[in-house]
């Protein structure tokens, strides 16, 4: 499938270039511009890269494409090796003919092109409901091969009366009648033209849709399928989540896990450390707040093996780090509960404060004493 690389497609769809006035010959109403081409190994055997440029009324348009040599009449693969040769070749489409004149030298070519629309095509499109097509639209239809047969085939597939922009979008992004029919069968409701384009842009194929639907036992909407593809919810990911988390995982759960990086390796590590399968909400909370396997393992060694998921998240929110716990142990507090650790961080009780308290003559203050002193000040606790 041809892959147009620059901005013509977006311009056609988003900025109304199709209605822009263009430079043309007053005698034959043709469109003209410059072309350049190059044969290279990256284009593949029997292919070459072609770029076309046009300027008119202050608008400059450039697009490139990799073509098969066989798409053109009068183009020879031997031009890839000639030192210098004049050329004339044509791209013949249902909408009209692009004629290219110029020279090839050592595998590279350049020159001028003209486009002449087909009167038969214009009349045929009128019969299909497309009257008053501009030369610009006809030119774009020729480039992207919007043929009368394609219009009829899309109508037969359930999409009659498409706009010129929709036809262009279908051809640019590879929405074929076969793709449309397949997706209609697989989706809970008929997709709109925009839906079909979005699915092609994001790689929602019939094969992907069938596999996801079968794995999760339901039919997903276009938005859900597109979200899956955007965030990397693959069939392989779904299988691993169903195995390590839950078979009842939802579409939102899967997307949330991918957004926040709760990948299968993270899930397995945390489940092993916590000694159970963890729900999606906890896994996502861990990733949001930075509860890593390394952090969890250190906290379990320093505080308690059975520290809870909520306590781990609270530790990260309030800054109860392994280093903080170690510093308090070194200060003489070997056993501190999770709630006390959080309270200490909330009120600013640390090893330096303990040192200050002792310098004021307080002997062996408890954790609760330290918190009380921090809240009310040292002068209010002379009774210690």
WOVEN-V914925 format. One record per pair of residues at least 4 apart in sequence whose C-alpha atoms are under 7 Angstrom apart, sorted by the first residue. I is the first residue (numbers start at 1). GAP is how many residues later the second one is. Records with the same first field share a line. If there is no record, write none. Layout:
I: GAP / GAP
//
This chain:
2: 63 / 64 / 65
3: 62 / 63
4: 59 / 60 / 61
5: 58 / 59 / 60
6: 56 / 57 / 58
7: 4 / 56
8: 4 / 53 / 54 / 55
9: 4 / 163
10: 4
11: 4 / 5 / 6
12: 4 / 5 / 6
13: 152
18: 118 / 119
19: 117
22: 34 / 35
23: 8 / 33
24: 5 / 6 / 7 / 8
25: 4 / 5
30: 84 / 85 / 86
31: 83 / 84 / 85
32: 81 / 82 / 83
33: 20 / 21 / 79 / 80 / 81
34: 18 / 19 / 20 / 77 / 78 / 79
35: 16 / 17 / 18 / 75 / 76 / 77 / 78
36: 14 / 15 / 16 / 73 / 74 / 75
37: 11 / 12 / 13 / 14 / 71 / 72 / 73
38: 10 / 11 / 12 / 69 / 70 / 71
39: 9 / 10 / 41 / 68 / 69
40: 8
43: 4 / 5 / 6 / 23
46: 22 / 23 / 31
47: 19 / 20 / 21 / 22
48: 18 / 19 / 20 / 21
49: 16 / 17 / 18
50: 14 / 15 / 16
51: 12 / 13 / 14
52: 10 / 11 / 12
53: 8 / 9 / 10
54: 6 / 7 / 8
55: 4 / 5 / 6
56: 4
67: 4
69: 6 / 8
71: 20
72: 17 / 18 / 19
73: 16 / 17 / 18
74: 14 / 15 / 16
75: 14
78: 4
79: 25 / 28
80: 26 / 27
81: 25 / 26
82: 23 / 24 / 25
83: 22 / 23
84: 19 / 20 / 21 / 22
85: 18 / 19 / 20
86: 16 / 17 / 18
87: 14 / 15 / 16
88: 12 / 13 / 14
89: 10 / 11 / 12
90: 7 / 8 / 9 / 10
91: 6 / 7 / 8
92: 4 / 5 / 6
93: 4 / 49 / 52
94: 27 / 48 / 53
95: 22 / 23 / 26 / 43 / 46 / 47 / 52
96: 20 / 21 / 22 / 46
97: 18 / 19 / 20
98: 15 / 16 / 17 / 18
99: 14 / 15 / 16
100: 12 / 13 / 14
101: 10 / 11 / 12
102: 8 / 9 / 10
103: 6 / 7 / 8
104: 4 / 5 / 6
105: 4
115: 24
117: 21
118: 4
119: 4
120: 4
121: 4
122: 4
123: 4
124: 4
125: 4 / 5 / 6 / 23
126: 4 / 5
133: 4 / 5
134: 4
135: 4
136: 4
137: 4
138: 4
139: 4
140: 4
141: 4 / 5 / 27
142: 4
144: 27 / 28
146: 4 / 21 / 25
147: 4
148: 4
149: 4
150: 4
151: 4
152: 4
153: 4 / 24
154: 4 / 5 / 6 / 23
155: 4 / 5
157: 20 / 23 / 24
162: 4 / 5
163: 4
164: 4
165: 4
166: 4 / 27
167: 4
168: 4
169: 4 / 28
170: 4 / 5 / 27
171: 4
173: 24 / 27 / 28
174: 26
175: 4 / 5 / 21 / 22 / 25
176: 4
177: 4
178: 4
179: 4
180: 4
181: 4
182: 4 / 24
183: 4 / 23
184: 6 / 7
187: 32 / 33 / 34
188: 31 / 32 / 33
191: 4 / 5
192: 4
193: 4
194: 4
195: 4 / 27
196: 4
197: 4
198: 4
199: 4 / 5 / 27
200: 4
202: 24 / 27 / 28
203: 26
204: 4 / 5 / 21 / 22 / 25
205: 4
206: 4
207: 4
208: 4
209: 4
210: 4
211: 4 / 24
212: 4 / 23
213: 4 / 5 / 6 / 7
220: 4 / 5
221: 4
222: 4
223: 4
224: 4 / 27
225: 4
226: 4
227: 4
228: 4 / 5 / 27
229: 4
231: 24 / 27 / 28
232: 26
233: 4 / 5 / 21 / 22 / 25
234: 4
235: 4
236: 4
237: 4
238: 4
239: 4
240: 4 / 24
241: 4 / 5 / 23
242: 4 / 5 / 7
243: 4
244: 24 / 33
245: 32 / 33 / 34
249: 4 / 5
250: 4
251: 4
252: 4
253: 4 / 27
254: 4
255: 4
256: 4
257: 4 / 5 / 6 / 27
258: 4 / 5
260: 24 / 27 / 28
261: 26
262: 4 / 5 / 21 / 22 / 25
263: 4
264: 4
265: 4
266: 4
267: 4
268: 4
269: 4 / 24
270: 4 / 23
271: 4 / 5 / 6 / 7
272: 4
278: 4 / 5
279: 4
280: 4
281: 4
282: 4
283: 4
284: 4
285: 4
286: 4 / 5 / 27
287: 4
289: 24 / 27 / 28
290: 26
291: 4 / 5 / 21 / 22 / 25
292: 4
293: 4
294: 4
295: 4
296: 4
297: 4
298: 4 / 24
299: 4 / 23
300: 4 / 5 / 7
301: 4
307: 4
308: 4
309: 4
310: 4
311: 4 / 27
312: 4
313: 4
314: 4
315: 4 / 5 / 27
316: 4
318: 24 / 27 / 28
319: 26
320: 4 / 21 / 22 / 25
321: 4
322: 4
323: 4
324: 4
325: 4
326: 4
327: 4 / 24
328: 4 / 5 / 22 / 23
329: 4 / 5
331: 20
336: 4 / 5
337: 4
338: 4
339: 4
340: 4
341: 4
342: 4
343: 4
344: 4 / 5 / 27
345: 4
347: 24 / 27 / 28
349: 4 / 21 / 22 / 25
350: 4
351: 4
352: 4
353: 4
354: 4
355: 4
356: 4
357: 4 / 5
358: 4 / 5
362: 22
365: 4 / 5
366: 4
367: 4
368: 4
369: 4
370: 4
371: 4
372: 4
373: 4 / 5 / 8
376: 4
//
